[in-house]
Amino acid sequence: MANSTDIRVLTDMDNALYHAGSSHVSRSAASRYFGADGGRSQRFVEVFGGSLFSGSVAASLGTAVDTAVSAMIGGVEWRSVIHVPPADVCATDGSRRGKKYTDWKSSLLNSAIEVSAVDEQKIHSMVQSLQEHKIARDLIALSTHSQYSVFWTDENGHQRKARADGVTATEWWDLKTTSSEWRDIGHSFRKYFYDWQAAWYSDAAEAAGCPPFVFRFVCVQTFPPFDVRVFTLPKRTLARARSEIDETLDAMRTRRESGVYVDEQYHEAVELQIG
């Protein structure tokens, strides 16, 4: 990473601007272009202007918890950015519609998140659990920034970007909400390419001038009793992730330059093993 160039660090970048289309690729985008079918996904986004993200209830809860923790890092009471619509602004059937509701919603800060009463209670329990875990509590307390954005060109000429949930004077860390049991968390990490994230964000931190550190994931479960664990990944896993990242970024560039996004393997018949 010593040869990284064109490095920009933005501490107060709007979330929508960070995620807006640009020449810099994020870890989440790159991971969708990995493997034999990655070219079709890349073409769908780059050529057709589509989006691969459909959203989910779990993702919405995770975003709300991220928002709450970001507020805490900024020294703000988390309840000031998490809001449940008062009963008197909802329609008579309890639905979120009508002028009273839209007026109430427009009065919220841009950074605020609207949630249900059930989710607000979950968020309260999850934040409490994070505060009860020594490492998680210390990372939140020591963090000087949240949603810390870095844009850089790596040593292979690939333009990349990363946005950390928490940044202290000596390390970056990431917050994850999970519906997995701890015995299954390794599968979830691989499924969602969190191994890539540890490698990718470590590269971004180094490019931004952060000294070497061991990347940590703070994970909180979304079900009672909302347990918290802090995980690191072994060096061999990070080495594999970096190899896959380099392979994918090179493939993305080749597809873009050649205009050929689908390889011959896609057209082959595959023997399906059942049972």
KAVENQUI-V794896 format. One record per residue. BURIAL is # if it has 24 or more other C-alpha atoms within 12 Angstrom, else .. Layout:
BURIAL
BURIAL
//
This chain:
#
.
.
#
.
.
#
#
#
.
#
.
.
.
.
.
.
#
#
.
.
.
.
#
#
#
#
#
#
#
#
#
#
#
#
.
.
#
#
#
#
#
#
.
#
#
.
.
.
.
.
.
.
.
.
.
.
.
.
.
#
#
#
#
#
#
#
#
#
#
#
#
#
#
.
.
.
#
#
#
#
#
#
#
#
.
.
.
.
.
.
.
.
.
.
#
.
.
.
.
#
.
.
.
#
.
.
.
.
.
#
#
#
#
#
.
.
.
#
#
#
#
#
#
#
#
#
#
#
#
#
.
.
.
.
#
#
.
#
#
#
.
#
#
#
#
#
#
#
#
#
#
#
#
.
.
.
#
#
#
#
#
#
#
#
#
#
#
.
.
#
#
#
#
#
#
#
#
#
#
.
.
.
.
#
.
.
.
#
.
.
.
#
#
#
#
#
#
#
#
#
#
#
#
#
#
#
#
#
#
.
.
.
#
#
#
#
#
#
#
#
#
.
.
.
#
#
#
#
#
#
#
#
.
.
.
.
#
.
.
#
#
.
#
#
#
.
#
#
.
#
#
#
.
#
.
.
.
.
.
#
#
.
.
.
.
.
.
.
.
.
.
.
.
.
//
